[in-house]
Amino acid sequence: MELQETDLIENKITNSGLVTIDLELLCHSGERILFDLKNWLFRGIILKEKDFRAFIKNHDWTQYQNKNIAFYCSNDAIVPTWAYMLLAAAAQQYANRYIFGDLKQLEIVLYNDAIVQLNANDYTDKRIIIKGCSHHEMPVSAYVEISNKLLPVVKSLMYGEACSNVPIYKKNKNK
């Protein structure tokens, strides 16, 4: 039995003109590392500059190649600002990204970096769905930032999946 053109199943989602943005695919996929400065504190409270500089000089920084690092100190110690600057200088040529903060803050920065790279003009007058499901926890700030970037240009913005989405914004036809 030969199928007639009228018998074909139409994929309405494909033909709808919807553009799906998966934030998870935008973000740098490199490993995330929490670098705790407490391991280099004398008696857990003092950072000795001479010893710390020796550590910086002798540490194998190549192990951080293309990785993302969050520098912090888990001990309740006063760590001078220059210590974090030394870490940044040492990691700079190897790491993809480094910050002062924890892994949660690192995720926020990585997603913000990715969203900044998007060209909003590519989405002018388009119907956009920001994918809702992901393989790992996404920072809520990423959804706010992508909204901030796209709302001025899109025709409509939705959250979720094409088959079941939550409308967020629809451009006023009078504008």
Contacts in CASP RR format, 6 or more apart in sequence:
PFRMAT RR
TARGET T0000
AUTHOR 0000-0000-0000
METHOD contacts of the structure
MODEL  1
MELQETDLIENKITNSGLVTIDLELLCHSGERILFDLKNWLFRGIILKEK
DFRAFIKNHDWTQYQNKNIAFYCSNDAIVPTWAYMLLAAAAQQYANRYIF
GDLKQLEIVLYNDAIVQLNANDYTDKRIIIKGCSHHEMPVSAYVEISNKL
LPVVKSLMYGEACSNVPIYKKNKNK
13 162 0 8 1.000
13 163 0 8 1.000
16 127 0 8 1.000
16 162 0 8 1.000
17 126 0 8 1.000
17 127 0 8 1.000
18 127 0 8 1.000
18 128 0 8 1.000
18 129 0 8 1.000
18 158 0 8 1.000
18 162 0 8 1.000
19 123 0 8 1.000
19 126 0 8 1.000
19 127 0 8 1.000
19 128 0 8 1.000
19 129 0 8 1.000
20 128 0 8 1.000
20 129 0 8 1.000
20 130 0 8 1.000
20 131 0 8 1.000
20 162 0 8 1.000
21 128 0 8 1.000
21 129 0 8 1.000
21 130 0 8 1.000
21 131 0 8 1.000
21 146 0 8 1.000
22 131 0 8 1.000
22 134 0 8 1.000
23 111 0 8 1.000
23 114 0 8 1.000
23 115 0 8 1.000
23 130 0 8 1.000
23 131 0 8 1.000
23 134 0 8 1.000
23 138 0 8 1.000
23 142 0 8 1.000
23 143 0 8 1.000
23 146 0 8 1.000
24 131 0 8 1.000
24 134 0 8 1.000
24 135 0 8 1.000
24 136 0 8 1.000
24 138 0 8 1.000
26 111 0 8 1.000
26 114 0 8 1.000
26 115 0 8 1.000
26 117 0 8 1.000
26 118 0 8 1.000
27 107 0 8 1.000
27 110 0 8 1.000
27 111 0 8 1.000
27 114 0 8 1.000
27 142 0 8 1.000
28 68 0 8 1.000
28 96 0 8 1.000
28 97 0 8 1.000
28 110 0 8 1.000
28 113 0 8 1.000
28 114 0 8 1.000
30 66 0 8 1.000
30 67 0 8 1.000
30 68 0 8 1.000
30 96 0 8 1.000
31 67 0 8 1.000
31 68 0 8 1.000
32 67 0 8 1.000
32 68 0 8 1.000
32 69 0 8 1.000
32 70 0 8 1.000
32 103 0 8 1.000
32 106 0 8 1.000
32 107 0 8 1.000
33 64 0 8 1.000
33 67 0 8 1.000
33 68 0 8 1.000
33 69 0 8 1.000
33 70 0 8 1.000
34 70 0 8 1.000
34 72 0 8 1.000
34 102 0 8 1.000
34 103 0 8 1.000
35 69 0 8 1.000
35 70 0 8 1.000
35 71 0 8 1.000
35 72 0 8 1.000
35 87 0 8 1.000
36 72 0 8 1.000
36 73 0 8 1.000
36 74 0 8 1.000
37 47 0 8 1.000
37 71 0 8 1.000
37 72 0 8 1.000
37 73 0 8 1.000
37 75 0 8 1.000
37 79 0 8 1.000
37 83 0 8 1.000
37 84 0 8 1.000
37 87 0 8 1.000
38 44 0 8 1.000
38 73 0 8 1.000
38 74 0 8 1.000
38 75 0 8 1.000
38 77 0 8 1.000
40 47 0 8 1.000
40 51 0 8 1.000
40 52 0 8 1.000
40 55 0 8 1.000
41 47 0 8 1.000
41 73 0 8 1.000
41 75 0 8 1.000
41 77 0 8 1.000
41 79 0 8 1.000
42 48 0 8 1.000
42 51 0 8 1.000
44 75 0 8 1.000
44 77 0 8 1.000
45 75 0 8 1.000
45 76 0 8 1.000
45 77 0 8 1.000
45 78 0 8 1.000
46 77 0 8 1.000
47 77 0 8 1.000
47 79 0 8 1.000
47 80 0 8 1.000
47 83 0 8 1.000
52 83 0 8 1.000
52 86 0 8 1.000
53 86 0 8 1.000
56 86 0 8 1.000
56 87 0 8 1.000
56 90 0 8 1.000
59 90 0 8 1.000
61 90 0 8 1.000
61 91 0 8 1.000
61 93 0 8 1.000
61 94 0 8 1.000
62 94 0 8 1.000
64 91 0 8 1.000
64 94 0 8 1.000
64 95 0 8 1.000
65 94 0 8 1.000
65 95 0 8 1.000
66 94 0 8 1.000
66 95 0 8 1.000
66 96 0 8 1.000
67 94 0 8 1.000
67 95 0 8 1.000
67 96 0 8 1.000
68 95 0 8 1.000
68 96 0 8 1.000
68 97 0 8 1.000
68 98 0 8 1.000
68 106 0 8 1.000
68 110 0 8 1.000
69 91 0 8 1.000
69 95 0 8 1.000
69 97 0 8 1.000
69 98 0 8 1.000
69 99 0 8 1.000
69 106 0 8 1.000
70 98 0 8 1.000
70 99 0 8 1.000
70 100 0 8 1.000
70 101 0 8 1.000
70 102 0 8 1.000
70 103 0 8 1.000
70 105 0 8 1.000
70 106 0 8 1.000
71 84 0 8 1.000
71 87 0 8 1.000
71 88 0 8 1.000
71 98 0 8 1.000
71 99 0 8 1.000
71 100 0 8 1.000
71 101 0 8 1.000
72 100 0 8 1.000
72 101 0 8 1.000
72 102 0 8 1.000
73 79 0 8 1.000
84 100 0 8 1.000
87 98 0 8 1.000
88 98 0 8 1.000
91 98 0 8 1.000
92 98 0 8 1.000
97 106 0 8 1.000
97 109 0 8 1.000
97 110 0 8 1.000
97 113 0 8 1.000
99 105 0 8 1.000
99 106 0 8 1.000
99 109 0 8 1.000
104 139 0 8 1.000
107 138 0 8 1.000
107 139 0 8 1.000
108 139 0 8 1.000
108 141 0 8 1.000
108 142 0 8 1.000
111 138 0 8 1.000
111 139 0 8 1.000
111 141 0 8 1.000
111 142 0 8 1.000
111 145 0 8 1.000
112 141 0 8 1.000
112 142 0 8 1.000
112 145 0 8 1.000
115 142 0 8 1.000
115 145 0 8 1.000
115 146 0 8 1.000
115 149 0 8 1.000
118 146 0 8 1.000
118 149 0 8 1.000
120 149 0 8 1.000
120 150 0 8 1.000
120 152 0 8 1.000
120 153 0 8 1.000
121 153 0 8 1.000
123 150 0 8 1.000
123 153 0 8 1.000
123 154 0 8 1.000
124 153 0 8 1.000
124 154 0 8 1.000
125 153 0 8 1.000
125 154 0 8 1.000
125 155 0 8 1.000
125 171 0 8 1.000
126 154 0 8 1.000
126 155 0 8 1.000
127 154 0 8 1.000
127 155 0 8 1.000
127 156 0 8 1.000
127 158 0 8 1.000
128 150 0 8 1.000
128 154 0 8 1.000
128 156 0 8 1.000
128 157 0 8 1.000
128 158 0 8 1.000
129 158 0 8 1.000
129 159 0 8 1.000
129 160 0 8 1.000
129 161 0 8 1.000
129 162 0 8 1.000
129 165 0 8 1.000
130 143 0 8 1.000
130 146 0 8 1.000
130 147 0 8 1.000
130 157 0 8 1.000
130 158 0 8 1.000
130 159 0 8 1.000
130 160 0 8 1.000
130 168 0 8 1.000
131 160 0 8 1.000
131 161 0 8 1.000
132 138 0 8 1.000
132 159 0 8 1.000
132 160 0 8 1.000
132 161 0 8 1.000
133 160 0 8 1.000
133 161 0 8 1.000
143 159 0 8 1.000
147 157 0 8 1.000
147 168 0 8 1.000
147 169 0 8 1.000
150 157 0 8 1.000
151 157 0 8 1.000
151 169 0 8 1.000
154 169 0 8 1.000
154 171 0 8 1.000
155 170 0 8 1.000
155 171 0 8 1.000
156 167 0 8 1.000
156 168 0 8 1.000
156 169 0 8 1.000
156 170 0 8 1.000
156 171 0 8 1.000
157 168 0 8 1.000
157 169 0 8 1.000
158 165 0 8 1.000
158 166 0 8 1.000
158 167 0 8 1.000
158 168 0 8 1.000
159 165 0 8 1.000
159 166 0 8 1.000
159 168 0 8 1.000
160 166 0 8 1.000
END
